[in-house]
Amino acid sequence: MSSARRSRNRVTPDGGAFDPDRGSSGELEKKQGVVLPHASFADRAANREHARGLDTDIEGLPGLTRARRDLERAFPRNTAAPIMNERKRRSLPAAIELRRSLSARQRNARSATKRTVEQSVPRAQHRAMSTLIGDPDNWKRTNDALSDVNGDAVRLDDDQRRHIQRVDRAIQRYERESGRGHLVYTVVSLPHAVIHPSELPETLSPGSVIAFDRFTGARHSIHELDAHSHPTDAVFEIQTTRGLYLGASDKGDDTSHLLPRGTRYRVVNSHIVPYERPGQSVGERLVVQLEDIDTD
């Protein structure tokens, strides 16, 4: 493929900037990407940075309880426990490495933490979580509201803010108990069919930083996304310590995971990768690799 063609194909259809998180979607594991005018894309980024600055100021204010600081923050804190055992860290694999399904041992370990956390989750947090992930309309409505305010829950009405921050706290309970890394996958729709990584929008180029204002549903096993995606969709492969495991321990076709809102990721690379499909031949997907950059 010529360099001219590659450069031309990287330009989004209307000359704007591709935002993979802005579009409205009622599917947990699928992001509806949209093209925004460059000015709008830049304004949203500036608003997020302003809100992060205010969060830093709140953390420095004297006399506030931890609960009060969290209530006034635009974005939830990263509460992930340190990884004390390097074997529990998850790294982005090489392009040619086969993406295998999550092992039974890994499912059992994450499920054990989930069960421990469930015993301590207050009823209000459990109800907020259940209504978010169990009702596609509520998932869409809640995430659309977050998109409208660039992920800043402080700008929402009291009922929406209360509901969202209860989900935040439920996720944080798991993060504090986990002590392990995650490698998770979610689908993103693109503005045009892409058959080669060089044709991805500029905002998905290596080194770019992208923001997820919305809550993000994901899976630990890439083959589980086949039923939720079109062959021309891309898949985000995300390295992180964040989020809450929602999957099962006794079956391999439910490794669902909920990532928190208000997160940022750096694009590491993009590849056509092989992945395991139980009972079928090896599949291939276009994958964009992301690493979590919000470590504090």
N, C-alpha and C positions, 0 to 999 in steps of 0.2 A: 504494500500500500504506500502510495507516495506521501511525502510529508505535507504537501499542499492539501491532499484529501483529508489527512488526519486533522490538520488545523481547521479546515472548513467544518468537518463533522463535529468538532468540539464546541462549536458555536451553537447555542440554543436557538430554537426556531425564530424567535422574535428579537434576538439580540440581547435578551435580559439575562438574569442570573438564576440558575437552578437551585431551588430550595427543596431538599428531599423530605422535609417535615411539615411544610406549610399546608398541603392539601388536606381535605376532609376525608376520613376513612372510618368506616364502622367495623373494619376487620382488625383484630388485635395484632396480628403478625404482618400487617402490610401498611407501609407508608405511601401516601399519595403525593408524589413529588409534583411541584408546579414551578413555572417560570415566572419570576417577579421582575418588574422594572429595576434597573440597577440602583436607582435612588431609594426605592422602597426596601430593597435588600440591605443596603447600607444603613438606612435609618433603623431597621429592626436590630441590626448588629450593634449599633450605637446605643440603643435603648437597653439592650441586655447588659452591655458593659457598664452603663450608668447604674442599673439595678444591682449589679455585682459590687460596684463601689459602695453603694448604700449598705449592702449586706456586711461588707468589711467594717464600715463605720458602726453598725449595730453591734458587731462583735466586740468593738472597743469601748462601748458605752459602759460606764460603771453603774452598779446598783440594779442591774436587770438579772432576773433568774434565767436559767437555761431555757425553760419553757417559754418565757416571754421573748427571748431573743429569736427562738425558732418561729414563734408566731408572727413576728415582724419581718422576717426574712422574705425576700422575693423568691429565692430558690432553696430547696432543702440542702442541709449539710451532707457531706460525705461522711457517713458514720461507719464505714467498713472497717472491721477489725484487721490489724496487721497480719500478714501472712508469715507465720513463724516457721512453717515447713515448706521448703522450696518445691517439694513434690506437689504441693497444693496450688502452685502458681500455674496459670494457663497462658501460653504464649501463642502469638499468631504463627500458624504453620507456613512452611514454604509453599510456593505455587504448585509444585508437583506432588506434594504430600496428600495422600488420600484422607479426606475428611470422614472419619469414622463416626458411627453412632455413639452416643453417650453410653458408657459401660454400665452394667448393673451395679458395680461397686460405687461408681460416681453417683448414680441415681439414688442409691441407698443412703449415701453420706449426706447428700443435699436434702433428701426427704426426712432424715432423722433431725436435722436442724430445723426444718420446716415444722415438724411435729412439736418440737420443744418450744418454738416461738408461738405456735398456735395456742398453747396452753396459757400464755401470758397476755395475749392480745385482748384488750378491752372490747366489749361488745360493739361499741360505736365504731371502732376501727375495723373490726371484722365485717360489720354491715356495709361500711363505706367501700371496702375492698370488694366484697361480693357484688354489690350493685355496679361497681365500675367495670369489672371484668365479665360479669354474667349477663349484662344487658347491652347489646350492641348500640342501641340508641343512646344510652347513657355514656358509653365509651366515646362515641362520636361527639355528643354534646359537650362533655367535659373537656375533651381534648381540643375541640374547636374553640371553646372559651379560652383555654390556655394559649392557643395560637394567636388569638386576637390581641392578647396582652404580652406577647413575646415570652410566655412562660412565667410571668410575674404574678403570683397568686395574690399579692397584696392589692392589686388593682381590680380584683373581682369582687362581686357582692358577697355579703357575709355567708350566705348559705353555700355558695360554690366554694368559697375559700375554706370554710370549715370542712366540707366534704373532701376536698383535695388534700388538705393538711393532715387529715386523719389517715388517708392512704399513704402520705409521706411517712408518717410515724410508724405505720405497719411495716413498710419496706425497711425503715431504719432498724427496727427490732431484729429483722433477719440479718441485716448487714453486720450488726454488732456481734452476732453469734457465729457468723459464717467462717471467717478466717481462711477463705480460699478464693482463688480466682475463677473467673468464668470466661468461656468462649461461646458466645451466643450469636444467633442468626435471625435476621428479620428481612422482609422483602421491601424493596422500594421500586415504585413505578417510575419510568423515565419518560421524558417528553417525546422521545422518538426511539425506534428500534435500534439497539446497539448490539453489534456482533463482535466487537473487539474493544479491549480496554481503552485504546487510543481514541475511541469515539465518545467516551463519556464526557459529560459537561465539565467545564473548567473548574467548577466548585467541588468536583470530586477528584481533582488532580492530587497526586502525592504532596503532602505538606499543607494542604488546605485544612481549615478548621470549620466544622459544621456543628450546628446547635440543634438539639432536640428539645423544643419547648414542650412537647407532648409526652405523656406516658408512652412507653414503647413495649409492646408485646414481642417476645422472641422465643426461640427454641434452641436447645443445646445440640440437637441433631438436625442437620440441614435438610435431610430427606423429608422431614415433617412439613416443610414449607411447600412441597410440590403441589399439594392440594389447594394452596392459598395464593398461587402465583401463575403468571403467564410466562411462557418461555423467554419472552423479550424483557421481562423484569430483571433487575439486578438484585443481588443479595448483599446485605451488609454483614460482614464477619467482624464481630466486636469483642475486643479484649478489654475486660473490666473486672473490678471487684464489687461492683454495685448491683443492687437489685435483689429481688425475692424469687426464689425457686418455687414454682407452683405445680410442678409435674409430679408424676407418680414414681414409686419405687419398684413396683412389681410388673411394669410393662414398658417396653421400649418406644412406644409411639406417643408418649406424652412427656416431653421434657420442657414444658413451658416455663417461661421466666418473665418477670415484669421488671423493666428498667425504670428508674425514677425519671421524673420530668426535670427540665432545666439542666440538662447535661450537655457537655461539649466533647467532641472527639476530633482527633487529628487523622486525616487520611494518610495511611502508610503506603498502600499500593493497591493495585487491582490486577486480577488474573482470571483466566478461565481455569477452574479447578475441578478435580475429580472428587466425587463424594459417594459414599456407600449408600446403596438402596437395598435394604434387607429383602431377600427373595428375588431380586432383580439384578440386572447388569449394572455396572458402575455408571453413574450419571455425571454430567458436566454442567456447571453453572458459572455465570459471570459473577465474580465476588469482588467487592470493594472492602478492603481491610481497614478497620478503624481501631484506634487505641484511645482509651479514656484519658483525658488530660486533667480532669478535676480530681486531684488527689487529696485536697484539703477539705 
